[in-house]
Amino acid sequence: MSERKVRLVINGQVGGDHPVNTGIPQGPPASPILFTIYLSRLFEYVERRAGVKALSFVDDVEWLAEGKMEDSICDKLEMAATFAQQ
């Protein structure tokens, strides 16, 4: 987890190495576990405030909202997105 570097390739153009001091690398078995632990409080916060359910698949998060009207479901998902960014 130390002395890591990242190199971006955009449209075939390779950039230089840049040090990475945060986050976890993709691939190791511990990465999804650490991701879930790190975000578990965020999940609880958004679920409670927006009335949605968080679903996590490896390193992706989905927000599930239920309701009878399309507008109310959209409102819940918009709130979830807002609260997740705070």
Number of C-alpha atoms within 10 A of each C-alpha: 9 8 7 13 11 10 11 12 9 8 6 7 8 10 11 10 11 11 11 14 11 9 10 15 11 10 8 9 8 11 16 18 12 14 16 18 11 11 13 13 11 17 21 13 15 22 21 12 12 20 18 21 17 18 12 16 10 11 12 10 13 12 19 15 18 14 10 7 8 9 10 13 17 14 13 21 20 14 18 25 14 12 16 14 9 7
